Amino acid sequence: MLSSSHLKTLCVDVFVTGSSVYRSPCISLTDGSIVGVVDAGRVLDLRGLGSIALPGVIDMHVHLRGLELSYKEDEASGTLAALSGCVTAVVDMPNTKPPLKSVEALRVKLDSLRTRAYVDYGVYAGVPEDELSASRLGEHPIAGFKVYPEDLTLPGRVLCGVLKVLEAKGKLLIVHAEHPDMLSVDFGFDRGSYRGCPAETLAVDEVKRLLVECGSRPRVHITHATCPSTIVKAKSYGFTVDVTPHHLLFDESNFRYLTSRWCESKVNPPLRGVIERSSLWKLLLGGYIDAIASDHAPHAGYEKLWLHPSQCSPGFPGLEDWVGVLARIFKSLNLMGMFVELASLNPTRILGIPPRGLGGSRATLTVLGDVEISPGCIHSKARVTPYLGAPRLRCLASVIRGELAYFNGEPLIGGGFGVNLFEAGG
């Protein structure tokens, strides 16, 4: 087997950098150049497999669980799932148990990632209940703070303290945009109606009001937006926005009459109607959406198997599938350059980290190939996913920081290979 340390050059059918497309190139991982003649003994030649190389995909919204929720997923299983799905870096959410609202919990999470992560990573901190804790959390190598709906009910001085830390440190405020006043009831059925678009737009307005009230101007990102009105309003305020693959690919009509799949499809924010999903695509193709992120949200099987949707947990896994599923669609539309912007280049700009592409020993690449059918979750602990059976481009290889990390369906590196993107040298 070809080991990661032996690889010096990668040859593919197509290399898409975003603005440029190279046909049948060989890519030197030593100095980042595009070469034509290389030492054959140090080459991984994937030409003839429909191979497409891209700057390494980064997923800026995942739930790796861990800590007391390790029965759902942990840092090793989640990042291995990412690796097998050709995701080269992930940023983890703080709604763990205990939540990442204290320095102690954050240290445990970062230590676990440091020793177990297969891909590069980052972590968002949760919003604490006092200003001092926010300041202490901000001293650590985090991506930023995540605001959940319930956080909007905290005292203004606490939220202003968080905004002050973010602005001073140049970190990101990432927002789950649903207003808490509209989320008090879960009827289970037709969730997209009672937990509708006004909940999202009101939350975006509330965030803007806080910025004005606190006199702060941190970078603000609205995550998993589902409604056209949310996206248009967020962009008018100068915020960046991402959407999920599942809100692009599925709508409530896909599952409405299949009672056995109600819990499988339950997610927050809810799946919307056909019109909203179509509008998301129009806005995405029109350049209004900045990034795609999976919201990978694994649960144990029994937590997704209740008959009534008000009783089961929201969310499902997607790290092993979303890149291949969406890349297949963008390839069919001859828009792979746009996919690179949404899945790689823009996420790094939003997060404020260096691009993941060529650069000598730092070369980080995602390599996709011919179409295959999704076998479902292999490495994630979660098994209930609507992506099962979906056609996708196969993950042929991943190169992370110049090392061949994944090839031929197998990881070539171990847990602990990943580094924190927000530490010096990460």
Salt bridges, closest charged atoms under 4 A:
ASP39 OD2 - ARG42 NE 3.97
ASP45 OD2 - ARG47 NH2 2.78
GLU73 OE2 - HIS296 NE2 2.93
ASP74 OD2 - ARG116 NH2 3.71
ASP74 OD2 - LYS381 NZ 2.76
GLU75 OE2 - LYS109 NZ 2.84
GLU75 OE1 - ARG116 NH1 3.76
ASP92 OD2 - LYS109 NZ 2.89
ASP111 OD1 - ARG114 NH1 2.53
ASP120 OD2 - ARG356 NH2 3.03
ASP120 OD1 - ARG401 NH2 2.90
GLU131 OE2 - ARG157 NH1 3.94
GLU139 OE2 - LYS169 NZ 3.16
GLU178 OE1 - HIS176 NE2 2.67
GLU178 OE2 - ARG195 NE 2.90
ASP181 OD2 - HIS179 ND1 3.69
ASP186 OD1 - ARG191 NE 3.60
ASP186 OD2 - LYS266 NZ 3.21
ASP190 OD1 - ARG256 NH2 3.92
GLU200 OE2 - ARG272 NH2 3.27
ASP205 OD2 - LYS233 NZ 2.98
GLU206 OE2 - ARG209 NH2 2.64
GLU213 OE1 - ARG209 NH1 2.53
ASP242 OD2 - HIS221 NE2 2.70
ASP251 OD2 - ARG277 NE 2.92
GLU252 OE2 - ARG256 NH2 3.06
GLU264 OE2 - ARG261 NH2 2.66
ASP290 OD2 - LYS235 NZ 2.93
ASP295 OD1 - HIS61 NE2 3.01
ASP295 OD1 - HIS63 NE2 3.07
GLU303 OE1 - LYS72 NZ 2.96
GLU303 OE1 - HIS299 ND1 3.77
ASP321 OD1 - ARG392 NH1 2.98
GLU341 OE1 - ARG349 NH1 3.01
GLU372 OE2 - ARG392 NH2 2.90
GLU423 OE2 - ARG114 NH2 3.66
